[in-house]
Amino acid sequence: MITVTRFDPGTPAARHPDLAASGWTRESAATLWIDLEAPTAAELGLLESPFAFHPLAIEDCLTPEHQPKIEDFGPYLFLIFRGVAVDPPSERFETIKLAAFLGPNYLITYHRTPMRSVTAVLGKYAHDEKGDLFRGVDYLLYEILDHLIEHYFPVLERLEGEIETVEERIFSADDENTLDAILSLKRRVMEIKRALIPHRELFGRIARNEFEEITPQTVVFYRDLYDSTYRLAEVADSYRDVLSGTL
């Protein structure tokens, strides 16, 4: 599925069925956001034409296992992030890759499954009636990532509750399943930490003004993302220590 949103100065965001219908060009004063959710082969073709992204960037974009990173390809940045999704019945979570190409007047996002962070921002601009909410393509990416990082907090809170339950079980009953529960929790905490640490390094690089695609006015918002991921990683680290002691 492809969602094309065009932002023109002083006018509301406009949704289009495809790139051609948007009338956008690289020379346009407008900004374009193309979101690719489980796209077809034809929809994926726009990564090669007209955008002509580097083949290695496209390969990394389509590989689901990649950890967060940022690469400067000159005219654009290629970025990978990992969001977190929770399965309500089991309360288990998994991390989901979000890839992005950030250019001077366009943002292309790619993900294989629905992502709450993308849906929230798409919904915001679908109801932008004044046309004055758009602050630039670099800020648009920040808005998506702000939601993405925020979704880690309730996952860690849930893990904290499970850790407290396991600690109570140790002293309240002789339960042969407690050891398995501790080991399972340690694996999940480490999975969260492995996702957060690269995010922290990525946002740190942006906060140091290493990339001209992100303006000084927007860098301050990415510093806030750095602070959030730093706190989250520290919490995950403390959980790991608690579980090691509990084990």
Buried (B, 14 or more C-beta within 10 A) or exposed (E): EBBBBBBBEEBBBBBBEEBEEBEBEEEBEBBBBBBBBEBEEEBBEBBEEEBEBBEEBBEBBBEEEBBBBBEEEEEBBBBBBBBBBBEEEEEEBEBBBBBBBBBEBBBBBBBBEEBBBBBBBBEEBEEBEEBEBBBBBBBBBBBBBBBBBBBBBEBBEBBBEBBEEBBEBBEEEEEEEBEEBBEBBBEBBBBBBBBBBBBBBBBBBBBEEEBEBBBEEBBEBBBBBBEBBBBBBEBBBEBBEBBEEBE
